[in-house]
């Protein structure tokens, strides 16, 4: 009887060179060196050199990827990757796509939620007997990063120009000075320089946080925000505002992050002296861009530092109106630099994804550690400071009122003056694709002095340590509700919603209502505002019946060409009752349904059959645009097929190319 020699792996070629296909298709070819650097949620290729030709009828093979100190499958730090006939989305899988004698090429799927970091690869082969197992472990590690090009990744960013700016650009501009005299300095982020990726991952390792949490961008920015400063965890940069930098480097002398991070890494985790806010921000941008999270440095002019969670900047005076220095600990900085990071926020209500404020300058603690964020800009703009993380502190930085308090003879204090337009001006960042300054104040706050801005300030203050700062409404007897009729509006038609007010008072009420409708990603990320309206609504005294406004209508012409996949929208309402000063606010998410499509295929015998087909839907093209395809062949490429957008017709085609694939999310539509 002839005994089949069990197959072994002689060597592995990860195709990791900077100029090779893997690095280029994963947008990692800018990183210095020839390590295999991948982005999650995307296939990659490798060659296995075997001891003999692979026989799928008798040979077994799988891959193992391990990261962290104690890899485990349930924690996501151990991936066991089976060999399959066809790759499927959202699974760790591998497929043989090419065979050349004793060599086989694999296409390997990674999942879009994979833990980022350094993975160790093992190739496990065996025969029909389980005990005949061979394990090959190549010396080279695999680096896994976030993937802004993958729709299913939490950091997905839709526009290529924005990805180039906020992920791939390694030079930036930081703004400083005063709101009347804005200065600018160039900063070398250098996230692709030699040793940077290793240094950035070293920062994560020094945090002592478990690798199992490194799949979440929320967790990562919390860790990085804490680790860039040094007071409680021996982080990267030691802050110094004393003016004496004789035992280190003056913060103003730094022009980039590379030297700082390399010094920290080479020094085994000794904090680098010294930095101030722009240094903390510049280094944060480097680390997060290096890890694949879209990030920008942001400067706020006239930036408040609230020390007691009052959400106001407080000035205390004695009975003679002289300042009480011992109590006056709040301050307003000429400027302060922090960061915005882009991600979805599945941990929060819909609409809170998108840009998140993150501040690594050590000012106040968050859950016992000097860090701040991520705080969704959408929540800051509307005063929803009860949402995570650290919204009260960031809100006060950009939109707190400056309140003057005078001490009374009995030791209590009375509010004597309120400056409403002092804080949060000319919030600035570098523009996409140019060196111009881009003012993003409108993303952080409503127009200064507007009714919407005052509603946001008063809403936020109710969750602070001094909720009585602003007078409470004399009554709260009006409510508002948004409802959808039936199954909701169809794509290609006008969208109509019902807005219903209930007046529980025996007196008439008037509401000045602000409405805004925005396009949303299915992840809850805000894409664009379609329309804003203001209207006054008169509510008769309580008669036991609710008051319905005329149907709120979004015309097809308004949203045509603006929608994205899932056709998700959000209506935001806010307003104030004139007679009582009660604030009303609500948000309502809805989507435009794509109509069912019936496809009849006529056979050669002229018999008509009905068939179901998977179709990817996206924004409208005339009445409906969709992705659709049929296959009349057996596919030989390793990736899931992506069809090009078409309108109302079906096409067939044949091709046999091989490349890695960034997965696109699919919808099933009844046909």
N, C-alpha and C positions, 0 to 999 in steps of 0.2 A: 504494500500500500504506500502510495506516494504521500509524504507529509508536507503540507503547505507551510513554508517558512513564514512566520508572522511578520507583518510589515512594521518597519521602524522608520522614524524620521531622522534623516541624516543632518539636515540643516533647514533653516527657515529664512526666506528673503521677505522682509516686511515692506519692501519697495518704499523705503522711508526717505530716500535722498530728496533734497530740497527741490530738485528739478523734475521729480517723478510725478506720476499721475495722482497718487494719493494726496500728496501735499498740495498740489495745484487745485484739485477738485474740492478739497476741504478748506481752501483759503488759508492755508498755514505755510505757504511757501516763502513768506516774508520772515519767518522765524529763522534765526541763525542756527546753523548746524544741520545734521542729517538724522536726527531722531524722528521716529514716526509720531507726528502730532496730528491728532484727529479731532473732528467736531462730532458730537454725539448726534444720533438720529440720522446717520448717513452711512452708506456702505463703504467699505474699503477692501483693497485687494492684497493678497499675499501669495507667495509661492512656497510649496513644501517640496523638498527634495527627499524622496523616499528610498528605502532599500530595494524596492522592486515596484513594478506597476501596481496601482491600487485596484483591488477587486471589490466592487461594492456588494457582491453577493456573500463574501466571507469576511471582509475587513470592516472594522469599525473604527471611527475616528471622531473625536470631538475636541473643542478648544476650551480652555479655562482662562479667564481673566480675573486677576485678584488685585485688590487695592486695599490699603489700610493695614493695621497691625494684626487683626484677626478676621480675615475675610469670611463672610457668611452670606449665603443666598438670600435669606429673608431680609437682611440689611442692605442688600444691593451692592455689597462690596465683593461678591463672588458671582461671576457670570459663567454658567456652564452653557456652552454654545454647541448645539447638536448640528450634525450634517443633515440637510434636508434636500428634497428634490426641487422645491420652489420656495423662495424667500417670501415672508409675510411681514407686513408692517408691525411695528411696536413689539418685536421679539428679537432676542439675541439668537441669531441663526447663521449658518454658513452653508454655502453651496459650491460644489465643484463646477467651475465655468470653463476650464481648459485643462487638457491633459497632453503632456509631451513626454512619452516614455515613462521614466520613473518620477517625473515631476507633475504635480497638480497645482492649479491655481484656484484659490478660494476667493469668493466674494462673501464678505462678512457683514451682517447687519448689526448695528448698535441701536439701542433704544434712545428716544429723545429725552428720557428722564434719567439717563445714566449718571452715576456719581462721577464728578470730574476729579482729575488727579492722575497719579502715576499707576499704571497697571503692569503687572507681571504676567507674561503669557506662558502657558503650558499647552503642548499638543499631545494628546493622549490617544494612542492607537492600541488596538487589541484584535484578537482573532475571535473565533467562535467560542473559545474557552475564556471565561472572564479573567482567570488568573494570568493569562499571557498578555500582560499589559506593559506598554513602553511609554515613558513620559519624556518628552524633549522640552527643555526650557532654554530658549535663546537668551543670550546675554542682554540684548537690547530691551529697554522698557518701551511701553506705549503710553503716550500722553493723551488724555481725553479732556476736551474743552467744551464749553457751552457753544451753541450753534445758532446765531441770529439768522442764518439762511434757512433754517428748518421750521416749518409752520407749527410743528407740534412741540417745539422747544419753548419754554416759558420766556425766553429772551428774544423770540422771533421779532424781527424788525422788517417791515414790508418794503421800504424804499432802499434801492441799492446805493443811491448817493448818500443816504444817512448811514448805512452800514459802513461805507468807505470812510466817512468822517468819524463816526463814534466807535468803530472797532479797529479799522485798519490805519487810520492816520496817526503817525507817531510824533507829530509836531503840533503844538497848540498855542493858544494865546490866553494869558491870564490877565484880568483887569483889576486895577487898584486905584487908590486916590480918593476923591470925593465925587459926589454926584455932579458938581459943577466942573470938576477937573478930572476927567477919567483918564487914567494912564493905562498902558498895556505893556506886557513883557512876553517875550517868546519863551516857551517851555518845551524842552525835549522830553517827551514821554518815554520814547525809546523802548516800547514794549517788545520789540522784536530783536533787540540787541543780544549779543552773546551773554548767556547766563541769566537773562531776565526771567525766562519761564521757570527755571530752577529756583531762582530767588523768590518769585511770587508764590510758588507752591511751598517753599520753605516757610513763608509767612503763615500760610494755613496750618502747616504742621506745628509751628511754634505756638499756635493758639491752643493746642491741646484738645480741640473739639473733635468728636468722632467723625471719621470719613463718611459714615452712613448719612450724615446730614449735608454732604457736599453736593448733592444733586439739586438742591433748591437755591435759586439765586437770592431769595430773601435771606436764607441762612448765611450764604456766602458774604453778602454785603454787610450783614450784621457783624460777622467775624472780621472782615477787612476793616470796617469802620473802627472797631475796637483795637485792632492790631497795628494800625498805622501810627497811633499815638502810644505813649509809653507809661503813663502814670501807674496803671494797675496790672500790666501784663508784659512789661519789658518789650513793648512793640518797637516799630521801626524808627520813629523819629521822636526825639525829646523836645518838647516845646520850651521856649524861653522868650519872655517878653520884658526882661529886665534891662536890656540894652548892653549888658556885659556878656560878650561871647568869646572871651579870651581863651577858654578851654575847649573851644569847638569852632564851628564855622558859623558865621553870621547867616541868619535866614535869607537875607537879601543877596548873599553871594551864590546861592544855588541857582542853576539855570536849567536843571533837569533832574530826572528821577533815577537815572541809571547808576550813577556813582553812589547815591544814597542806598539803594536796594542791594547793590553788590557789596558795599561795606557792611551792611547788616548781615548779609549771608556769610560773607567771609569771616566776620567777627563772631560767628556762632550765635547770633541773636542779641548782640549788644546794641542798645539804642544809639542812633546816630545823632550827634549834637550839631546844630540846633535847627528848629523849624518854627514857623508860624503858619497861619491859616492857608496861605497860598501853597506852601510846601506840602502840608498835609493833603490838600486837594490834588496837587499835581501828582503826588505819589499814589494816591487812591485811583486816579484816572489810569495811571500806568498799570497797576495791579489788575484792575477790573477789566480793562481792555485786553490785557494779556490773557486773562482767563476766558474771554469771549463775551463779556457782558457789555452791551453798548453803554458808554459813560461819557460825560462831559463835565468840565469844570465850570462853575457858575459863581458870579460875584454879585452880592447884594449890597447896594449902597445905602447908608443909614440903616445899619443892621442892628436890631435890638437883641439884648441878652437878658432874658427873663429868668430870674433866679428862684422864683417861688411858685411857678406854675399858675400865676394869676392871669396870664395871657395879656397883661398890660405892662407897660414900662412905667414904674411908679417913682415919683419924686415926693419925698416927705419933708415938710416944713414945720417949724415950731410955731408957737402962738404969735411970734413977731415976724413970721414969714422968712425966717432964716433956715437954710438947709440943715437937716439932721443927718450928718455924715455917717453916723453909725447905722442908719437904716437905709441909706441910699446906695444899695448894692446892685440894682439894675443899671444897665448902661446901654448906650447906643454907639456902636463902632462906626467909624467913617466908611469902612467897607468890611465885608467878610466873605471869604471864598469857601465854597463847599462843592458838592457834586450832585448831578442828576444821573440816575441809572434807569435803564429801560427794561421793563419786565411785566408780565401779567401778575395779578394778585388773586389767585384762586382762594386765598384765605380771607378775602374781604368781599363785600357786596359787589355785584357787577358794576363796571364803569370805573373801578379804582386802579385798573392796570395802566400801563404807560410809564411816563416819567415819574420817578420816585426820588425825593431829596434824601441825600446821605451826607452826613457831616462827620469827618474824622478828627476835627479839632477838639481837644478835650475841654469841654465847657461844663456840662452837667452829665450825671450818670443816667444810664438807661438800664433798668433791671440790675443795678449794682455795678455796672461797668461804664467807663467813659466811651460812649459811642452814641450815634444818633441815626435813626432811620432803619429801613426805608419808609419814608412818609409820602403817600401818594399826593401828587400836586392837585389832583381833582378834589381830594378831601380838603386840602388847605384852602383852595379857592372858595369852597362852599361853607367853610367853618365846621366841617365834620371831624373835629379834633379827637373824638373818642375812638377813632380807628387807628390800628397799629401801622407803623411804630413811631412814637415820639412826635406825633402831629402837634401837640400843644406847644412844644418848644420851637419848632420850625414856623408855626403860624405866628407866634409872637415876634420872631425875627423879621418877618416880612409885613405884618399887618396889625401889630399891636398899637393901641392908642397910648399916648403919653399922658398919664393921669397925675395931677398935682393934689396932694393931700395935706391939710393943715391940722395940726394937733389941737385938740380942745383942752380946756382946763381940767376936765376929768380924765384926760389921757387917751380918749378915743380920737379918731380922725374923721374929718369930713372932706369929701371931694369938693375942691374949689375951682378946678379948671381942667379942661380936656383938650389936648392938641391931637387932632385926628389924622393929620396928613404928614407926620414927621418921619415915619418908618417905612422902609421897603421901597426904594426908588431905583429905577434903571437897572433892574436885575438883568445881568448881561452874560452872554457866552459867545464863543466864536461861531460865526455863521457856517453853515454846511457849504463846503466847496470853495470858501474864500476866507480872507483874513479880516473881513468886516466884522464889526460888533453887532450881535443880534440881541435885541431887547426882548426878553421873555417874561416881563413883569405880568403880562396878561394871562400867563399860564399859572401864576401863583396867586393872583388876586383879581377881583372884579375891579372895574375902573374906579380910581380913587374918588371917594365922595358920593358914589352912586348908591341908590337904594339897595342894590344887590350886595354891594360891599359892606354897607352898614348892617344888613341882615346877617352876613357871614360873621362879622365881628361880634355881634350880640349873641348869635348862636354859639360861637366858640366860647365866649366868656362864661356861659352857663356851666361849662365843664371844667372851669378853672377853680382856683382856690378862693376867688372872690366873685361868686356868681351874682352878688348884689350890686356890682359896680354899675351895671346898666339897669334902669328901672324895669321891673317886671311888668308884663301886660296886665291891664286892669281886669281882663277876663280872657279866657281861652275857650270860646264857645263856637268856633268855626272850624270845620274840618273839610278836607278835600280828598277826592278819590278819583283815580283814573281807571277806566275799564275798557275792555275790548269786546266788541260784538261778535258772537259766533266764533269761527275758527280764525278770525283775523283777516287782514287785508292780503290780497294777492299781489305778487310781483307784476308790475306793468300797469297797476291801477293806483288811484289815489288811496292813501292810507287814512282811515278815520278812527279817532278815539273819542270816548265820552269822558268829559271832565265834570264831576258832580260835586257841588258844595252843599254842606249842611250847616244851617244857622240855628244853633240851639238857643239863641237869645230872643227875647220878646221885642227887641229893637232891630231896626235895619242896620246892616253891616255893608261896608264897601271894601273890596280887596283890590289892591293894585298888583296884578299878577304878571310875573316874568316867566316866559317859557323858552326852552332851548331844546332842539332835537339834534342828536349827534349820531354819526355812524360808529358802530362798535365792531371790534373783532369778537369772535366767539369766546375768546379768553377773557373778555371784559375790558380790553384795552381800548381807550378812546382813539379814534382815527381822525375824525374831522367833524366840525359843527356845520350842519346844513342850514339851520334857520334859527333866528331869535325873534321873539315877539314880546310886546308889552300891551296889556289891556286892563281896563278897569271893569270889575264885576260888581254889580249891586245885588245884595242879597236881602230879600224881604224878611220881616220878622218870622219867627218860627211858626209854621202852620201845620207841622207834622209831615210836611213833604220836603224833599230835597230840591235844590235849584240846579238844573242842568244848563250848562253853557251850550251855545251852538257847537256842533261837532267840531273837534279840533281836526283839521285836515292837512295832511302833507301831500302836496301835489306830486304827481309822477314826474313832472318836469323838474321839480326841485331835487329829487334823489336820483334821477336818471344818470347813469354813468358814475355815480358816487359810491355805490354799495360794494361790499366785499363779500367773501364767502359767508354763508349762513344768512346774509341780508339782515343782520342784527342792528337795531336802533334803540336809542334810549331817549325818552322825554323827561326833562327835568323841569319841575315847577317850583317857584318860590314866590313869596309875596308877603305883604303885611296888611293886617286889618286896620283901616284908618282910625276907627273909633276906639280901639283897645290897644293898638300896637302889637297885637299877637302876630307872631311869625308863622307862616305856613311853608312847608317844604316837603316834596316827595319826588321820587324817581320811578319811572315805569319802563321796563324793558319789553320790547316786542320785536317781532321779525316779520318780514314779508314772505309769504309762502309762495313757493314755486308751484305752478299748476301741474297736476298729474299729466303725464305724456303717454299716449298709447302708440306703440310701434307695431305695425303689421308687416310681417315678412312674407312675401309671395314666393312660394316654391316653384320648381320647374313644372309641377303638375297643376299649377294655378290654384293650389289650395292655400288659403291664408291661415297663418298661425299667430297666436299672441305669444310674446316672450317678454320676460323681465330682464332688465339690463342695469348694471351699475353705472351711474352717471355722476360726474363731479360737477356741482353747480357753483356758479360764481355770479358776478354782477350782471345786470341786464345788458343785452345787446339788442337794440330796438325793444321788443317786448320781453325777450328772455335770451340770455347767453348761457351756454352750458358746455361742459366737456363731455364728449361722448366718443366711443370707439367700439368697433368690433374687431375680432381677430379671426383670420381664416388660415392661420398657420400656427406651428409650435414655436414659441419664443425660445431663443437660445441665449438671450442676455440675462444677467443675474439680478436685474432690478425690477421693481414693480413698474408697470408701464404707465407713462404719463401722456395723456393726449393733449393736443393743442386745442385752444378754444375754437369752437365752430358755432354756427347758428343754424339750427333747425334741420341739419342734414347729418347723415351718418357716413363715415368713410372707412375704408379698409386699407391696410398696408402691410408690408413685410420688411423686416430688418434684422440684422444679426450682430450689431455692435455690442461692445462691452465697456461699461464705465460705471463709476460709483453713482449713487443716487441719493438725493435729498428727498425724503418722503413728503408727500403732500397729503393733507387730511382729506378724507372722502366722505361723501354723504350718499345714502341710499334713497333714491327717489322712486316712488311707485310708477310703473310704466304700464 
